[in-house]
Amino acid sequence: MTFDVAGDAYGRFMGRYSEPLGPVFADWVGVRRGERVLDVGCGPGALTSVLIDRVGVDHVAAVDPSPPFIESIRGRFPDLDVRMAPAEQLPFDDGLFDQTLAQLVVHFMQDPVTGLGEMARVTTRGGQVAACTWDLAGDRSPLAPLWSAVRRIDPGATDESYLPGAREGHLAELATEAGLLDVETAELSVTVTHPDFDEWWEPYMLGVGPAGDYVVSLDPTARDALREECRAGFPSQGPFEVTAVAWAIRGRA
């Protein structure tokens, strides 16, 4: 899936969760200064910025298939080696990177096994490949409040629990099938404070990803009903927290 939305729209929608997830993911992976690192499916740069801070822009490369995201990240990091391509066709030579990472990307790969295999191909022998995906099937993703409300109103709706890597153990299965060795798994979590319900809801109106597509596809009456169903699940006033959990894997190329 290629996101045909502006980078700032994605940032308002998912960046509020992916940005705090980036340091947690990089810590677990163990990115170290001196390593050459690739960010696959970089989006507007939530993880890329963390990698640049840790190893320097000259040691980071990034790739994404979305033209708006490429434009956004090039604007943020003009000296970054960033290229437009899908995970399944990485435009890099074999064994170029010490670490190759994909944050919240496997869900949207057209062929996850090929994509993870490509990540292994461009990683040096014995280097590390790592990925993380939201626990969409376990209702622990940042989108869980929205999709839970959708199912209560529209039980036949298709949510995102079917996506690759969305259920427990599936990301590790994909990594093993792609040929990664010594695959390890973990659960990573972030907690985000929202000042009020409207701040939480408004980004769903931007049409980002399957959840945003669903919301904007509704007629005004149905959309209002969904909004109120979501609102009922949160405190009536003041700030509230949303905790999101991601599955993570790391393995050797």
C-alpha positions as CSV (number, residue, x, y, z in Angstrom):
1,M,0.0,0.0,0.0
2,T,1.3,3.5,-1.0
3,F,0.1,6.3,1.2
4,D,-1.2,9.1,-1.1
5,V,-1.4,11.7,1.6
6,A,0.8,14.6,2.7
7,G,3.5,13.9,5.2
8,D,2.0,16.3,7.8
9,A,-1.3,14.5,7.5
10,Y,0.3,11.2,8.3
11,G,2.2,12.8,11.1
12,R,-1.0,14.2,12.7
13,F,-2.6,10.8,12.3
14,M,0.0,8.2,13.2
15,G,3.1,10.3,14.0
16,R,1.8,11.0,17.5
17,Y,2.4,7.2,18.1
18,S,5.2,6.4,15.7
19,E,7.4,9.2,16.9
20,P,7.6,8.0,20.5
21,L,7.8,4.4,19.3
22,G,11.0,5.2,17.3
23,P,13.4,5.5,20.2
24,V,11.9,2.4,21.9
25,F,12.3,0.4,18.8
26,A,15.9,1.7,18.2
27,D,16.8,0.9,21.8
28,W,15.6,-2.7,21.5
29,V,17.3,-3.2,18.1
30,G,20.5,-1.8,19.5
31,V,21.5,0.8,16.9
32,R,25.1,1.9,17.5
33,R,27.3,4.7,16.3
34,G,29.5,3.7,13.5
35,E,26.9,1.4,11.9
36,R,25.4,2.0,8.4
37,V,21.6,1.8,8.9
38,L,18.6,1.7,6.4
39,D,15.1,2.7,7.3
40,V,12.6,0.8,5.0
41,G,9.2,2.5,4.6
42,C,10.5,5.6,6.3
43,G,7.3,7.7,5.8
44,P,7.9,11.3,6.8
45,G,10.8,10.2,9.0
46,A,9.6,9.2,12.5
47,L,12.2,6.5,12.9
48,T,14.7,8.1,10.5
49,S,15.1,11.1,12.7
50,V,16.0,8.8,15.6
51,L,18.6,6.9,13.5
52,I,20.2,10.2,12.4
53,D,20.5,11.4,16.0
54,R,22.2,8.1,16.9
55,V,24.6,7.4,14.0
56,G,24.6,10.6,11.9
57,V,23.0,11.5,8.6
58,D,26.0,10.2,6.6
59,H,25.4,6.7,8.1
60,V,21.6,6.5,7.4
61,A,19.7,5.8,4.2
62,A,15.9,5.7,3.8
63,V,13.4,4.4,1.3
64,D,9.6,4.7,0.8
65,P,7.2,4.2,-2.1
66,S,5.1,7.3,-1.4
67,P,6.0,10.5,-3.4
68,P,4.5,12.8,-0.7
69,F,6.5,11.1,2.0
70,I,9.7,11.3,0.0
71,E,9.1,15.0,-0.5
72,S,8.4,15.5,3.2
73,I,11.5,13.6,4.4
74,R,13.8,15.3,1.9
75,G,12.5,18.7,3.2
76,R,13.4,17.6,6.7
77,F,16.8,16.1,5.9
78,P,18.3,17.5,2.7
79,D,21.6,15.7,3.2
80,L,19.9,12.3,3.7
81,D,20.3,9.5,1.1
82,V,16.5,8.9,0.5
83,R,15.1,7.0,-2.5
84,M,11.6,6.2,-3.7
85,A,11.0,2.4,-3.9
86,P,8.9,-0.4,-2.3
87,A,10.4,-2.7,0.3
88,E,10.2,-5.5,-2.3
89,Q,12.6,-3.7,-4.6
90,L,15.2,-2.0,-2.5
91,P,17.6,0.1,-4.7
92,F,20.8,-0.8,-2.9
93,D,23.6,-3.3,-3.4
94,D,23.9,-6.5,-1.4
95,G,25.3,-6.4,2.1
96,L,25.5,-2.6,2.3
97,F,24.0,-2.0,5.7
98,D,24.8,-3.2,9.3
99,Q,21.2,-2.7,10.4
100,T,18.1,-2.6,8.3
101,L,14.9,-1.6,10.1
102,A,11.2,-1.3,9.2
103,Q,8.9,0.4,11.6
104,L,5.1,-0.1,11.1
105,V,5.7,-1.1,7.5
106,V,5.3,-4.9,7.1
107,H,1.5,-4.4,7.5
108,F,1.5,-2.6,4.2
109,M,4.0,-4.6,2.1
110,Q,2.5,-6.1,-1.0
111,D,4.6,-9.2,-0.3
112,P,6.0,-9.2,3.2
113,V,8.3,-12.3,2.8
114,T,9.9,-10.7,-0.3
115,G,10.2,-7.4,1.5
116,L,11.9,-8.9,4.5
117,G,14.1,-10.9,2.2
118,E,15.1,-7.8,0.4
119,M,16.0,-6.2,3.8
120,A,18.2,-9.2,4.5
121,R,19.8,-9.0,1.1
122,V,21.0,-5.4,1.6
123,T,22.3,-6.2,5.1
124,T,25.8,-7.4,5.7
125,R,26.2,-11.1,6.4
126,G,25.5,-11.5,10.2
127,G,24.0,-8.0,10.3
128,Q,20.6,-7.4,11.8
129,V,17.2,-7.0,10.3
130,A,14.4,-5.7,12.5
131,A,10.7,-4.8,12.1
132,C,7.8,-3.9,14.3
133,T,4.0,-3.9,13.7
134,W,1.0,-2.8,15.7
135,D,-0.9,-5.5,17.5
136,L,-4.0,-4.9,15.5
137,A,-5.5,-8.4,15.9
138,G,-5.2,-8.1,19.7
139,D,-6.9,-4.8,19.9
140,R,-3.8,-3.2,21.4
141,S,-2.9,-0.8,18.6
142,P,-3.5,2.9,18.7
143,L,-6.4,2.3,16.3
144,A,-8.2,-0.1,18.7
145,P,-10.7,2.5,20.1
146,L,-11.8,3.4,16.6
147,W,-12.1,-0.2,15.2
148,S,-13.8,-1.4,18.4
149,A,-16.5,1.3,18.0
150,V,-16.8,0.4,14.3
151,R,-17.5,-3.2,15.1
152,R,-20.1,-2.3,17.6
153,I,-22.0,-0.2,15.0
154,D,-21.1,-2.2,11.8
155,P,-20.2,-5.8,12.7
156,G,-19.6,-6.6,9.1
157,A,-16.9,-3.9,8.6
158,T,-13.4,-5.0,7.6
159,D,-10.8,-3.8,10.1
160,E,-7.0,-4.1,10.0
161,S,-6.6,-7.3,12.1
162,Y,-6.1,-9.3,8.9
163,L,-2.9,-7.4,7.8
164,P,0.5,-9.1,7.8
165,G,2.1,-9.2,11.2
166,A,-1.0,-8.0,13.0
167,R,-1.5,-11.1,15.1
168,E,0.8,-12.6,17.7
169,G,3.6,-14.7,16.2
170,H,2.9,-13.8,12.6
171,L,5.7,-11.3,12.2
172,A,8.2,-13.9,13.4
173,E,6.7,-16.5,11.0
174,L,7.2,-14.0,8.1
175,A,10.8,-13.3,9.2
176,T,11.7,-17.0,9.4
177,E,10.1,-17.6,6.0
178,A,12.2,-14.8,4.6
179,G,15.4,-16.5,5.7
180,L,16.3,-14.5,8.8
181,L,18.3,-16.4,11.4
182,D,18.1,-16.4,15.2
183,V,14.8,-14.5,15.2
184,E,13.9,-12.9,18.5
185,T,10.6,-11.3,19.4
186,A,9.4,-8.6,21.9
187,E,6.5,-6.5,22.7
188,L,7.1,-2.7,22.6
189,S,4.7,-0.2,24.0
190,V,4.1,3.6,24.0
191,T,1.6,5.7,25.9
192,V,0.3,8.9,24.4
193,T,-1.7,11.6,26.2
194,H,-4.4,13.3,24.3
195,P,-5.7,16.6,25.6
196,D,-9.3,16.0,24.6
197,F,-11.5,13.8,22.4
198,D,-11.6,16.2,19.5
199,E,-7.7,16.2,19.2
200,W,-7.9,12.4,19.1
201,W,-10.7,12.2,16.6
202,E,-9.8,15.0,14.1
203,P,-6.9,13.1,12.3
204,Y,-9.3,10.3,11.4
205,M,-10.9,12.8,9.1
206,L,-7.7,13.2,7.0
207,G,-8.2,9.8,5.2
208,V,-4.9,8.3,6.2
209,G,-4.6,4.5,5.9
210,P,-7.4,2.0,6.1
211,A,-8.9,3.5,9.2
212,G,-9.0,7.0,7.7
213,D,-10.4,5.6,4.5
214,Y,-13.2,4.0,6.4
215,V,-14.1,7.1,8.3
216,V,-14.2,9.5,5.3
217,S,-16.2,6.9,3.3
218,L,-19.1,7.2,5.7
219,D,-22.0,9.5,5.0
220,P,-22.3,12.4,7.5
221,T,-25.0,10.7,9.6
222,A,-23.0,7.5,9.9
223,R,-19.8,9.4,10.6
224,D,-21.5,11.4,13.4
225,A,-22.8,8.1,14.9
226,L,-19.3,6.6,14.9
227,R,-17.8,9.7,16.4
228,E,-20.2,9.6,19.3
229,E,-19.7,5.9,19.8
230,C,-16.0,6.5,20.0
231,R,-16.5,9.5,22.4
232,A,-18.5,7.2,24.8
233,G,-15.3,5.1,25.3
234,F,-13.3,8.1,26.7
235,P,-13.6,10.4,29.7
236,S,-16.2,13.1,29.1
237,Q,-13.7,15.9,30.0
238,G,-10.0,16.5,30.2
239,P,-7.0,14.5,28.9
240,F,-6.8,10.8,28.6
241,E,-4.1,8.2,27.6
242,V,-3.9,5.7,24.9
243,T,-1.4,2.9,25.2
244,A,-0.3,1.1,22.0
245,V,1.6,-2.2,21.8
246,A,3.7,-3.3,18.8
247,W,5.1,-6.8,18.0
248,A,8.8,-6.6,17.2
249,I,11.3,-9.0,15.6
250,R,15.0,-9.0,15.0
251,G,17.1,-11.5,13.2
252,R,20.4,-12.1,11.5
253,A,20.9,-11.8,7.7
